[in-house]
Amino acid sequence: MADGRETTPNDVAATQRLMAYWTDGAGAAKIQWGVPGDFDRCVTQLSKHVGPGIVKGLCSNLHLRATGARPGNAPGETTAHQGDS
């Protein structure tokens, strides 16, 4: 991988394995997608492995993959602005 970009088929396969781990595997069990606080748990877990400049974007992408919606927009999730008049 060069500069965060996949450069070989092996890089693509490794990326897919990691995405599956965090959305469907043991990593997903740690994050508990769809349960309130999932985005924050993702940031906490992945901050151990990736830099602060990309962790929130990565977690947003993982959230979309795991739940079908961006953070705060999945079924059962609420945002800070809901209920405000």
PDB file with one MODEL, atoms N, CA, C and O in Angstrom:
MODEL        1
ATOM      1  N   MET A   1       0.854  -1.164   0.000  1.00  0.00           N
ATOM      2  CA  MET A   1       0.000   0.000   0.000  1.00  0.00           C
ATOM      3  C   MET A   1       0.902   1.230   0.000  1.00  0.00           C
ATOM      4  O   MET A   1       1.860   1.303   0.770  1.00  0.00           O
ATOM      5  N   ALA A   2       0.599   2.179  -0.852  1.00  0.00           N
ATOM      6  CA  ALA A   2       1.378   3.407  -0.946  1.00  0.00           C
ATOM      7  C   ALA A   2       0.482   4.591  -0.615  1.00  0.00           C
ATOM      8  O   ALA A   2      -0.570   4.778  -1.226  1.00  0.00           O
ATOM      9  N   ASP A   3       0.912   5.392   0.364  1.00  0.00           N
ATOM     10  CA  ASP A   3       0.145   6.584   0.741  1.00  0.00           C
ATOM     11  C   ASP A   3      -1.322   6.280   1.005  1.00  0.00           C
ATOM     12  O   ASP A   3      -2.191   7.073   0.644  1.00  0.00           O
ATOM     13  N   GLY A   4      -1.609   5.145   1.628  1.00  0.00           N
ATOM     14  CA  GLY A   4      -2.985   4.800   1.958  1.00  0.00           C
ATOM     15  C   GLY A   4      -3.791   4.290   0.786  1.00  0.00           C
ATOM     16  O   GLY A   4      -5.002   4.109   0.907  1.00  0.00           O
ATOM     17  N   ARG A   5      -3.151   4.054  -0.346  1.00  0.00           N
ATOM     18  CA  ARG A   5      -3.859   3.559  -1.527  1.00  0.00           C
ATOM     19  C   ARG A   5      -3.488   2.104  -1.779  1.00  0.00           C
ATOM     20  O   ARG A   5      -2.334   1.703  -1.629  1.00  0.00           O
ATOM     21  N   GLU A   6      -4.480   1.333  -2.162  1.00  0.00           N
ATOM     22  CA  GLU A   6      -4.242  -0.056  -2.508  1.00  0.00           C
ATOM     23  C   GLU A   6      -3.477  -0.095  -3.823  1.00  0.00           C
ATOM     24  O   GLU A   6      -3.855   0.574  -4.785  1.00  0.00           O
ATOM     25  N   THR A   7      -2.394  -0.883  -3.869  1.00  0.00           N
ATOM     26  CA  THR A   7      -1.588  -0.926  -5.078  1.00  0.00           C
ATOM     27  C   THR A   7      -1.527  -2.299  -5.722  1.00  0.00           C
ATOM     28  O   THR A   7      -1.127  -2.424  -6.880  1.00  0.00           O
ATOM     29  N   THR A   8      -1.915  -3.322  -4.990  1.00  0.00           N
ATOM     30  CA  THR A   8      -1.878  -4.676  -5.533  1.00  0.00           C
ATOM     31  C   THR A   8      -3.174  -5.398  -5.185  1.00  0.00           C
ATOM     32  O   THR A   8      -3.917  -4.957  -4.309  1.00  0.00           O
ATOM     33  N   PRO A   9      -3.446  -6.506  -5.869  1.00  0.00           N
ATOM     34  CA  PRO A   9      -4.624  -7.303  -5.476  1.00  0.00           C
ATOM     35  C   PRO A   9      -4.564  -7.761  -4.021  1.00  0.00           C
ATOM     36  O   PRO A   9      -5.601  -7.875  -3.367  1.00  0.00           O
ATOM     37  N   ASN A  10      -3.375  -8.021  -3.513  1.00  0.00           N
ATOM     38  CA  ASN A  10      -3.248  -8.417  -2.106  1.00  0.00           C
ATOM     39  C   ASN A  10      -3.653  -7.281  -1.175  1.00  0.00           C
ATOM     40  O   ASN A  10      -4.245  -7.527  -0.125  1.00  0.00           O
ATOM     41  N   ASP A  11      -3.340  -6.030  -1.548  1.00  0.00           N
ATOM     42  CA  ASP A  11      -3.760  -4.877  -0.749  1.00  0.00           C
ATOM     43  C   ASP A  11      -5.278  -4.779  -0.721  1.00  0.00           C
ATOM     44  O   ASP A  11      -5.870  -4.525   0.328  1.00  0.00           O
ATOM     45  N   VAL A  12      -5.903  -4.981  -1.867  1.00  0.00           N
ATOM     46  CA  VAL A  12      -7.368  -4.923  -1.954  1.00  0.00           C
ATOM     47  C   VAL A  12      -7.976  -6.003  -1.057  1.00  0.00           C
ATOM     48  O   VAL A  12      -8.925  -5.737  -0.319  1.00  0.00           O
ATOM     49  N   ALA A  13      -7.438  -7.203  -1.120  1.00  0.00           N
ATOM     50  CA  ALA A  13      -7.954  -8.306  -0.302  1.00  0.00           C
ATOM     51  C   ALA A  13      -7.769  -8.015   1.187  1.00  0.00           C
ATOM     52  O   ALA A  13      -8.657  -8.311   1.987  1.00  0.00           O
ATOM     53  N   ALA A  14      -6.635  -7.442   1.564  1.00  0.00           N
ATOM     54  CA  ALA A  14      -6.380  -7.122   2.968  1.00  0.00           C
ATOM     55  C   ALA A  14      -7.356  -6.053   3.453  1.00  0.00           C
ATOM     56  O   ALA A  14      -7.868  -6.135   4.570  1.00  0.00           O
ATOM     57  N   THR A  15      -7.611  -5.054   2.615  1.00  0.00           N
ATOM     58  CA  THR A  15      -8.567  -4.006   2.965  1.00  0.00           C
ATOM     59  C   THR A  15      -9.951  -4.595   3.170  1.00  0.00           C
ATOM     60  O   THR A  15     -10.640  -4.236   4.124  1.00  0.00           O
ATOM     61  N   GLN A  16     -10.364  -5.486   2.295  1.00  0.00           N
ATOM     62  CA  GLN A  16     -11.689  -6.102   2.412  1.00  0.00           C
ATOM     63  C   GLN A  16     -11.795  -6.957   3.676  1.00  0.00           C
ATOM     64  O   GLN A  16     -12.842  -6.977   4.323  1.00  0.00           O
ATOM     65  N   ARG A  17     -10.723  -7.659   4.029  1.00  0.00           N
ATOM     66  CA  ARG A  17     -10.733  -8.456   5.263  1.00  0.00           C
ATOM     67  C   ARG A  17     -10.903  -7.552   6.486  1.00  0.00           C
ATOM     68  O   ARG A  17     -11.665  -7.871   7.399  1.00  0.00           O
ATOM     69  N   LEU A  18     -10.188  -6.424   6.497  1.00  0.00           N
ATOM     70  CA  LEU A  18     -10.313  -5.498   7.626  1.00  0.00           C
ATOM     71  C   LEU A  18     -11.704  -4.883   7.693  1.00  0.00           C
ATOM     72  O   LEU A  18     -12.277  -4.760   8.776  1.00  0.00           O
ATOM     73  N   MET A  19     -12.250  -4.497   6.545  1.00  0.00           N
ATOM     74  CA  MET A  19     -13.603  -3.929   6.525  1.00  0.00           C
ATOM     75  C   MET A  19     -14.612  -4.953   7.050  1.00  0.00           C
ATOM     76  O   MET A  19     -15.508  -4.607   7.820  1.00  0.00           O
ATOM     77  N   ALA A  20     -14.468  -6.198   6.636  1.00  0.00           N
ATOM     78  CA  ALA A  20     -15.377  -7.253   7.100  1.00  0.00           C
ATOM     79  C   ALA A  20     -15.216  -7.488   8.605  1.00  0.00           C
ATOM     80  O   ALA A  20     -16.206  -7.701   9.305  1.00  0.00           O
ATOM     81  N   TYR A  21     -13.983  -7.451   9.103  1.00  0.00           N
ATOM     82  CA  TYR A  21     -13.730  -7.630  10.530  1.00  0.00           C
ATOM     83  C   TYR A  21     -14.484  -6.578  11.348  1.00  0.00           C
ATOM     84  O   TYR A  21     -15.118  -6.898  12.354  1.00  0.00           O
ATOM     85  N   TRP A  22     -14.406  -5.306  10.901  1.00  0.00           N
ATOM     86  CA  TRP A  22     -15.010  -4.219  11.662  1.00  0.00           C
ATOM     87  C   TRP A  22     -16.499  -4.068  11.417  1.00  0.00           C
ATOM     88  O   TRP A  22     -17.178  -3.412  12.208  1.00  0.00           O
ATOM     89  N   THR A  23     -17.038  -4.655  10.344  1.00  0.00           N
ATOM     90  CA  THR A  23     -18.478  -4.516  10.092  1.00  0.00           C
ATOM     91  C   THR A  23     -19.273  -5.781  10.359  1.00  0.00           C
ATOM     92  O   THR A  23     -20.468  -5.709  10.644  1.00  0.00           O
ATOM     93  N   ASP A  24     -18.633  -6.938  10.273  1.00  0.00           N
ATOM     94  CA  ASP A  24     -19.349  -8.210  10.428  1.00  0.00           C
ATOM     95  C   ASP A  24     -18.697  -9.173  11.411  1.00  0.00           C
ATOM     96  O   ASP A  24     -19.342 -10.118  11.864  1.00  0.00           O
ATOM     97  N   GLY A  25     -17.444  -8.953  11.745  1.00  0.00           N
ATOM     98  CA  GLY A  25     -16.695  -9.913  12.547  1.00  0.00           C
ATOM     99  C   GLY A  25     -16.561  -9.508  14.004  1.00  0.00           C
ATOM    100  O   GLY A  25     -17.427  -8.843  14.572  1.00  0.00           O
ATOM    101  N   ALA A  26     -15.442  -9.930  14.591  1.00  0.00           N
ATOM    102  CA  ALA A  26     -15.194  -9.671  16.011  1.00  0.00           C
ATOM    103  C   ALA A  26     -15.123  -8.176  16.314  1.00  0.00           C
ATOM    104  O   ALA A  26     -15.531  -7.741  17.391  1.00  0.00           O
ATOM    105  N   GLY A  27     -14.613  -7.396  15.378  1.00  0.00           N
ATOM    106  CA  GLY A  27     -14.572  -5.946  15.572  1.00  0.00           C
ATOM    107  C   GLY A  27     -15.968  -5.354  15.660  1.00  0.00           C
ATOM    108  O   GLY A  27     -16.219  -4.442  16.448  1.00  0.00           O
ATOM    109  N   ALA A  28     -16.873  -5.879  14.845  1.00  0.00           N
ATOM    110  CA  ALA A  28     -18.265  -5.409  14.876  1.00  0.00           C
ATOM    111  C   ALA A  28     -18.907  -5.692  16.229  1.00  0.00           C
ATOM    112  O   ALA A  28     -19.714  -4.900  16.715  1.00  0.00           O
ATOM    113  N   ALA A  29     -18.550  -6.817  16.833  1.00  0.00           N
ATOM    114  CA  ALA A  29     -19.093  -7.153  18.158  1.00  0.00           C
ATOM    115  C   ALA A  29     -18.614  -6.151  19.207  1.00  0.00           C
ATOM    116  O   ALA A  29     -19.348  -5.841  20.145  1.00  0.00           O
ATOM    117  N   LYS A  30     -17.393  -5.645  19.058  1.00  0.00           N
ATOM    118  CA  LYS A  30     -16.868  -4.640  19.987  1.00  0.00           C
ATOM    119  C   LYS A  30     -17.608  -3.307  19.819  1.00  0.00           C
ATOM    120  O   LYS A  30     -17.876  -2.607  20.795  1.00  0.00           O
ATOM    121  N   ILE A  31     -17.929  -2.972  18.575  1.00  0.00           N
ATOM    122  CA  ILE A  31     -18.557  -1.685  18.282  1.00  0.00           C
ATOM    123  C   ILE A  31     -20.064  -1.721  18.521  1.00  0.00           C
ATOM    124  O   ILE A  31     -20.646  -0.714  18.924  1.00  0.00           O
ATOM    125  N   GLN A  32     -20.699  -2.856  18.281  1.00  0.00           N
ATOM    126  CA  GLN A  32     -22.149  -3.003  18.456  1.00  0.00           C
ATOM    127  C   GLN A  32     -22.910  -2.014  17.575  1.00  0.00           C
ATOM    128  O   GLN A  32     -23.635  -1.146  18.060  1.00  0.00           O
ATOM    129  N   TRP A  33     -22.718  -2.178  16.248  1.00  0.00           N
ATOM    130  CA  TRP A  33     -23.386  -1.302  15.293  1.00  0.00           C
ATOM    131  C   TRP A  33     -24.887  -1.280  15.522  1.00  0.00           C
ATOM    132  O   TRP A  33     -25.493  -2.315  15.801  1.00  0.00           O
ATOM    133  N   GLY A  34     -25.483  -0.111  15.406  1.00  0.00           N
ATOM    134  CA  GLY A  34     -26.922   0.056  15.568  1.00  0.00           C
ATOM    135  C   GLY A  34     -27.349   0.304  16.995  1.00  0.00           C
ATOM    136  O   GLY A  34     -28.515   0.600  17.255  1.00  0.00           O
ATOM    137  N   VAL A  35     -26.421   0.188  17.919  1.00  0.00           N
ATOM    138  CA  VAL A  35     -26.700   0.473  19.335  1.00  0.00           C
ATOM    139  C   VAL A  35     -26.177   1.886  19.604  1.00  0.00           C
ATOM    140  O   VAL A  35     -25.071   2.220  19.179  1.00  0.00           O
ATOM    141  N   PRO A  36     -26.959   2.727  20.306  1.00  0.00           N
ATOM    142  CA  PRO A  36     -26.496   4.091  20.555  1.00  0.00           C
ATOM    143  C   PRO A  36     -25.049   4.130  21.052  1.00  0.00           C
ATOM    144  O   PRO A  36     -24.649   3.361  21.926  1.00  0.00           O
ATOM    145  N   GLY A  37     -24.279   5.050  20.467  1.00  0.00           N
ATOM    146  CA  GLY A  37     -22.871   5.198  20.825  1.00  0.00           C
ATOM    147  C   GLY A  37     -21.936   4.416  19.919  1.00  0.00           C
ATOM    148  O   GLY A  37     -20.726   4.400  20.143  1.00  0.00           O
ATOM    149  N   ASP A  38     -22.493   3.756  18.881  1.00  0.00           N
ATOM    150  CA  ASP A  38     -21.651   2.921  18.024  1.00  0.00           C
ATOM    151  C   ASP A  38     -20.541   3.706  17.337  1.00  0.00           C
ATOM    152  O   ASP A  38     -19.418   3.212  17.238  1.00  0.00           O
ATOM    153  N   PHE A  39     -20.826   4.915  16.859  1.00  0.00           N
ATOM    154  CA  PHE A  39     -19.807   5.713  16.188  1.00  0.00           C
ATOM    155  C   PHE A  39     -18.670   6.050  17.150  1.00  0.00           C
ATOM    156  O   PHE A  39     -17.500   5.937  16.786  1.00  0.00           O
ATOM    157  N   ASP A  40     -18.999   6.460  18.367  1.00  0.00           N
ATOM    158  CA  ASP A  40     -17.973   6.785  19.360  1.00  0.00           C
ATOM    159  C   ASP A  40     -17.147   5.557  19.728  1.00  0.00           C
ATOM    160  O   ASP A  40     -15.933   5.660  19.908  1.00  0.00           O
ATOM    161  N   ARG A  41     -17.795   4.394  19.842  1.00  0.00           N
ATOM    162  CA  ARG A  41     -17.052   3.163  20.127  1.00  0.00           C
ATOM    163  C   ARG A  41     -16.115   2.839  18.974  1.00  0.00           C
ATOM    164  O   ARG A  41     -14.990   2.388  19.193  1.00  0.00           O
ATOM    165  N   CYS A  42     -16.576   3.069  17.739  1.00  0.00           N
ATOM    166  CA  CYS A  42     -15.722   2.833  16.582  1.00  0.00           C
ATOM    167  C   CYS A  42     -14.487   3.722  16.643  1.00  0.00           C
ATOM    168  O   CYS A  42     -13.366   3.249  16.458  1.00  0.00           O
ATOM    169  N   VAL A  43     -14.692   5.007  16.904  1.00  0.00           N
ATOM    170  CA  VAL A  43     -13.566   5.938  16.979  1.00  0.00           C
ATOM    171  C   VAL A  43     -12.583   5.494  18.060  1.00  0.00           C
ATOM    172  O   VAL A  43     -11.371   5.526  17.847  1.00  0.00           O
ATOM    173  N   THR A  44     -13.093   5.085  19.204  1.00  0.00           N
ATOM    174  CA  THR A  44     -12.228   4.626  20.294  1.00  0.00           C
ATOM    175  C   THR A  44     -11.426   3.395  19.872  1.00  0.00           C
ATOM    176  O   THR A  44     -10.212   3.347  20.070  1.00  0.00           O
ATOM    177  N   GLN A  45     -12.094   2.408  19.296  1.00  0.00           N
ATOM    178  CA  GLN A  45     -11.427   1.169  18.893  1.00  0.00           C
ATOM    179  C   GLN A  45     -10.414   1.410  17.782  1.00  0.00           C
ATOM    180  O   GLN A  45      -9.280   0.940  17.869  1.00  0.00           O
ATOM    181  N   LEU A  46     -10.805   2.131  16.746  1.00  0.00           N
ATOM    182  CA  LEU A  46      -9.933   2.293  15.589  1.00  0.00           C
ATOM    183  C   LEU A  46      -8.819   3.305  15.815  1.00  0.00           C
ATOM    184  O   LEU A  46      -7.813   3.277  15.106  1.00  0.00           O
ATOM    185  N   SER A  47      -8.977   4.198  16.787  1.00  0.00           N
ATOM    186  CA  SER A  47      -7.918   5.159  17.103  1.00  0.00           C
ATOM    187  C   SER A  47      -6.637   4.451  17.545  1.00  0.00           C
ATOM    188  O   SER A  47      -5.550   5.025  17.487  1.00  0.00           O
ATOM    189  N   LYS A  48      -6.772   3.228  17.977  1.00  0.00           N
ATOM    190  CA  LYS A  48      -5.604   2.427  18.369  1.00  0.00           C
ATOM    191  C   LYS A  48      -4.806   1.991  17.148  1.00  0.00           C
ATOM    192  O   LYS A  48      -3.645   1.602  17.271  1.00  0.00           O
ATOM    193  N   HIS A  49      -5.429   2.054  15.959  1.00  0.00           N
ATOM    194  CA  HIS A  49      -4.834   1.476  14.760  1.00  0.00           C
ATOM    195  C   HIS A  49      -4.601   2.463  13.621  1.00  0.00           C
ATOM    196  O   HIS A  49      -3.751   2.225  12.763  1.00  0.00           O
ATOM    197  N   VAL A  50      -5.344   3.566  13.603  1.00  0.00           N
ATOM    198  CA  VAL A  50      -5.217   4.545  12.521  1.00  0.00           C
ATOM    199  C   VAL A  50      -5.051   5.945  13.102  1.00  0.00           C
ATOM    200  O   VAL A  50      -5.356   6.189  14.270  1.00  0.00           O
ATOM    201  N   GLY A  51      -4.572   6.843  12.279  1.00  0.00           N
ATOM    202  CA  GLY A  51      -4.285   8.196  12.722  1.00  0.00           C
ATOM    203  C   GLY A  51      -5.536   9.027  12.966  1.00  0.00           C
ATOM    204  O   GLY A  51      -6.611   8.720  12.451  1.00  0.00           O
ATOM    205  N   PRO A  52      -5.383  10.090  13.762  1.00  0.00           N
ATOM    206  CA  PRO A  52      -6.524  10.934  14.104  1.00  0.00           C
ATOM    207  C   PRO A  52      -7.116  11.667  12.903  1.00  0.00           C
ATOM    208  O   PRO A  52      -8.277  12.076  12.946  1.00  0.00           O
ATOM    209  N   GLY A  53      -6.359  11.837  11.857  1.00  0.00           N
ATOM    210  CA  GLY A  53      -6.856  12.553  10.701  1.00  0.00           C
ATOM    211  C   GLY A  53      -7.821  11.768   9.835  1.00  0.00           C
ATOM    212  O   GLY A  53      -8.513  12.345   8.995  1.00  0.00           O
ATOM    213  N   ILE A  54      -7.877  10.438  10.034  1.00  0.00           N
ATOM    214  CA  ILE A  54      -8.754   9.623   9.190  1.00  0.00           C
ATOM    215  C   ILE A  54      -9.763   8.784   9.957  1.00  0.00           C
ATOM    216  O   ILE A  54     -10.666   8.211   9.347  1.00  0.00           O
ATOM    217  N   VAL A  55      -9.638   8.697  11.262  1.00  0.00           N
ATOM    218  CA  VAL A  55     -10.453   7.745  12.017  1.00  0.00           C
ATOM    219  C   VAL A  55     -11.948   8.043  11.921  1.00  0.00           C
ATOM    220  O   VAL A  55     -12.744   7.112  11.794  1.00  0.00           O
ATOM    221  N   LYS A  56     -12.350   9.303  11.977  1.00  0.00           N
ATOM    222  CA  LYS A  56     -13.788   9.612  11.941  1.00  0.00           C
ATOM    223  C   LYS A  56     -14.378   9.336  10.560  1.00  0.00           C
ATOM    224  O   LYS A  56     -15.504   8.852  10.455  1.00  0.00           O
ATOM    225  N   GLY A  57     -13.635   9.637   9.512  1.00  0.00           N
ATOM    226  CA  GLY A  57     -14.114   9.326   8.164  1.00  0.00           C
ATOM    227  C   GLY A  57     -14.213   7.831   7.947  1.00  0.00           C
ATOM    228  O   GLY A  57     -15.168   7.345   7.341  1.00  0.00           O
ATOM    229  N   LEU A  58     -13.222   7.102   8.444  1.00  0.00           N
ATOM    230  CA  LEU A  58     -13.248   5.648   8.338  1.00  0.00           C
ATOM    231  C   LEU A  58     -14.437   5.082   9.098  1.00  0.00           C
ATOM    232  O   LEU A  58     -15.137   4.207   8.589  1.00  0.00           O
ATOM    233  N   CYS A  59     -14.673   5.570  10.305  1.00  0.00           N
ATOM    234  CA  CYS A  59     -15.809   5.080  11.094  1.00  0.00           C
ATOM    235  C   CYS A  59     -17.136   5.433  10.434  1.00  0.00           C
ATOM    236  O   CYS A  59     -18.086   4.654  10.508  1.00  0.00           O
ATOM    237  N   SER A  60     -17.214   6.590   9.794  1.00  0.00           N
ATOM    238  CA  SER A  60     -18.432   6.947   9.073  1.00  0.00           C
ATOM    239  C   SER A  60     -18.671   5.969   7.925  1.00  0.00           C
ATOM    240  O   SER A  60     -19.800   5.532   7.699  1.00  0.00           O
ATOM    241  N   ASN A  61     -17.606   5.628   7.202  1.00  0.00           N
ATOM    242  CA  ASN A  61     -17.733   4.660   6.106  1.00  0.00           C
ATOM    243  C   ASN A  61     -18.091   3.267   6.625  1.00  0.00           C
ATOM    244  O   ASN A  61     -18.905   2.569   6.021  1.00  0.00           O
ATOM    245  N   LEU A  62     -17.486   2.865   7.737  1.00  0.00           N
ATOM    246  CA  LEU A  62     -17.810   1.564   8.325  1.00  0.00           C
ATOM    247  C   LEU A  62     -19.258   1.549   8.815  1.00  0.00           C
ATOM    248  O   LEU A  62     -19.957   0.547   8.658  1.00  0.00           O
ATOM    249  N   HIS A  63     -19.707   2.651   9.403  1.00  0.00           N
ATOM    250  CA  HIS A  63     -21.084   2.755   9.876  1.00  0.00           C
ATOM    251  C   HIS A  63     -22.053   2.577   8.713  1.00  0.00           C
ATOM    252  O   HIS A  63     -23.044   1.856   8.826  1.00  0.00           O
ATOM    253  N   LEU A  64     -21.763   3.230   7.607  1.00  0.00           N
ATOM    254  CA  LEU A  64     -22.605   3.095   6.413  1.00  0.00           C
ATOM    255  C   LEU A  64     -22.641   1.651   5.946  1.00  0.00           C
ATOM    256  O   LEU A  64     -23.704   1.123   5.618  1.00  0.00           O
ATOM    257  N   ARG A  65     -21.488   1.019   5.918  1.00  0.00           N
ATOM    258  CA  ARG A  65     -21.415  -0.373   5.465  1.00  0.00           C
ATOM    259  C   ARG A  65     -22.157  -1.306   6.426  1.00  0.00           C
ATOM    260  O   ARG A  65     -22.829  -2.239   5.985  1.00  0.00           O
ATOM    261  N   ALA A  66     -22.042  -1.064   7.723  1.00  0.00           N
ATOM    262  CA  ALA A  66     -22.635  -1.967   8.724  1.00  0.00           C
ATOM    263  C   ALA A  66     -24.133  -1.759   8.896  1.00  0.00           C
ATOM    264  O   ALA A  66     -24.865  -2.720   9.132  1.00  0.00           O
ATOM    265  N   THR A  67     -24.603  -0.510   8.781  1.00  0.00           N
ATOM    266  CA  THR A  67     -26.004  -0.224   9.097  1.00  0.00           C
ATOM    267  C   THR A  67     -26.823   0.226   7.901  1.00  0.00           C
ATOM    268  O   THR A  67     -28.053   0.224   7.950  1.00  0.00           O
ATOM    269  N   GLY A  68     -26.150   0.610   6.835  1.00  0.00           N
ATOM    270  CA  GLY A  68     -26.857   1.119   5.661  1.00  0.00           C
ATOM    271  C   GLY A  68     -27.099   2.612   5.707  1.00  0.00           C
ATOM    272  O   GLY A  68     -27.754   3.154   4.816  1.00  0.00           O
ATOM    273  N   ALA A  69     -26.585   3.300   6.730  1.00  0.00           N
ATOM    274  CA  ALA A  69     -26.781   4.746   6.856  1.00  0.00           C
ATOM    275  C   ALA A  69     -25.565   5.364   7.532  1.00  0.00           C
ATOM    276  O   ALA A  69     -24.803   4.685   8.220  1.00  0.00           O
ATOM    277  N   ARG A  70     -25.405   6.644   7.324  1.00  0.00           N
ATOM    278  CA  ARG A  70     -24.340   7.394   8.000  1.00  0.00           C
ATOM    279  C   ARG A  70     -24.681   7.527   9.484  1.00  0.00           C
ATOM    280  O   ARG A  70     -25.839   7.365   9.868  1.00  0.00           O
ATOM    281  N   PRO A  71     -23.677   7.822  10.328  1.00  0.00           N
ATOM    282  CA  PRO A  71     -23.928   7.982  11.765  1.00  0.00           C
ATOM    283  C   PRO A  71     -25.053   8.979  12.027  1.00  0.00           C
ATOM    284  O   PRO A  71     -25.126  10.033  11.395  1.00  0.00           O
ATOM    285  N   GLY A  72     -25.926   8.629  12.965  1.00  0.00           N
ATOM    286  CA  GLY A  72     -27.050   9.480  13.316  1.00  0.00           C
ATOM    287  C   GLY A  72     -28.247   9.325  12.409  1.00  0.00           C
ATOM    288  O   GLY A  72     -29.277   9.964  12.622  1.00  0.00           O
ATOM    289  N   ASN A  73     -28.123   8.475  11.387  1.00  0.00           N
ATOM    290  CA  ASN A  73     -29.204   8.307  10.430  1.00  0.00           C
ATOM    291  C   ASN A  73     -29.682   6.867  10.293  1.00  0.00           C
ATOM    292  O   ASN A  73     -30.598   6.594   9.518  1.00  0.00           O
ATOM    293  N   ALA A  74     -29.087   5.959  11.019  1.00  0.00           N
ATOM    294  CA  ALA A  74     -29.504   4.565  10.946  1.00  0.00           C
ATOM    295  C   ALA A  74     -30.803   4.386  11.733  1.00  0.00           C
ATOM    296  O   ALA A  74     -31.104   5.185  12.620  1.00  0.00           O
ATOM    297  N   PRO A  75     -31.566   3.356  11.418  1.00  0.00           N
ATOM    298  CA  PRO A  75     -32.814   3.112  12.165  1.00  0.00           C
ATOM    299  C   PRO A  75     -32.542   3.064  13.676  1.00  0.00           C
ATOM    300  O   PRO A  75     -31.629   2.378  14.135  1.00  0.00           O
ATOM    301  N   GLY A  76     -33.340   3.793  14.421  1.00  0.00           N
ATOM    302  CA  GLY A  76     -33.214   3.786  15.878  1.00  0.00           C
ATOM    303  C   GLY A  76     -32.217   4.788  16.424  1.00  0.00           C
ATOM    304  O   GLY A  76     -32.155   4.992  17.637  1.00  0.00           O
ATOM    305  N   GLU A  77     -31.433   5.421  15.557  1.00  0.00           N
ATOM    306  CA  GLU A  77     -30.461   6.396  16.030  1.00  0.00           C
ATOM    307  C   GLU A  77     -31.073   7.783  16.031  1.00  0.00           C
ATOM    308  O   GLU A  77     -31.930   8.104  15.208  1.00  0.00           O
ATOM    309  N   THR A  78     -30.621   8.594  16.961  1.00  0.00           N
ATOM    310  CA  THR A  78     -31.077   9.968  17.011  1.00  0.00           C
ATOM    311  C   THR A  78     -29.852  10.876  16.951  1.00  0.00           C
ATOM    312  O   THR A  78     -28.748  10.474  17.318  1.00  0.00           O
ATOM    313  N   THR A  79     -30.061  12.086  16.490  1.00  0.00           N
ATOM    314  CA  THR A  79     -29.002  13.086  16.479  1.00  0.00           C
ATOM    315  C   THR A  79     -29.287  14.115  17.533  1.00  0.00           C
ATOM    316  O   THR A  79     -30.387  14.158  18.086  1.00  0.00           O
ATOM    317  N   ALA A  80     -28.321  14.938  17.816  1.00  0.00           N
ATOM    318  CA  ALA A  80     -28.474  15.967  18.839  1.00  0.00           C
ATOM    319  C   ALA A  80     -29.533  16.992  18.442  1.00  0.00           C
ATOM    320  O   ALA A  80     -30.079  17.679  19.306  1.00  0.00           O
ATOM    321  N   HIS A  81     -29.829  17.104  17.152  1.00  0.00           N
ATOM    322  CA  HIS A  81     -30.758  18.127  16.683  1.00  0.00           C
ATOM    323  C   HIS A  81     -32.207  17.661  16.680  1.00  0.00           C
ATOM    324  O   HIS A  81     -33.104  18.494  16.553  1.00  0.00           O
ATOM    325  N   GLN A  82     -32.468  16.386  16.811  1.00  0.00           N
ATOM    326  CA  GLN A  82     -33.841  15.927  16.798  1.00  0.00           C
ATOM    327  C   GLN A  82     -34.545  16.397  18.065  1.00  0.00           C
ATOM    328  O   GLN A  82     -33.983  16.359  19.160  1.00  0.00           O
ATOM    329  N   GLY A  83     -35.746  16.828  17.897  1.00  0.00           N
ATOM    330  CA  GLY A  83     -36.514  17.291  19.045  1.00  0.00           C
ATOM    331  C   GLY A  83     -36.338  18.758  19.328  1.00  0.00           C
ATOM    332  O   GLY A  83     -37.099  19.340  20.101  1.00  0.00           O
ATOM    333  N   ASP A  84     -35.304  19.389  18.690  1.00  0.00           N
ATOM    334  CA  ASP A  84     -35.104  20.828  18.864  1.00  0.00           C
ATOM    335  C   ASP A  84     -36.144  21.575  18.042  1.00  0.00           C
ATOM    336  O   ASP A  84     -36.461  21.160  16.927  1.00  0.00           O
ATOM    337  N   SER A  85     -36.670  22.649  18.561  1.00  0.00           N
ATOM    338  CA  SER A  85     -37.647  23.445  17.813  1.00  0.00           C
ATOM    339  C   SER A  85     -37.071  24.778  17.435  1.00  0.00           C
ATOM    340  O   SER A  85     -37.749  25.586  16.800  1.00  0.00           O
TER     341      SER A  85
ENDMDL
END
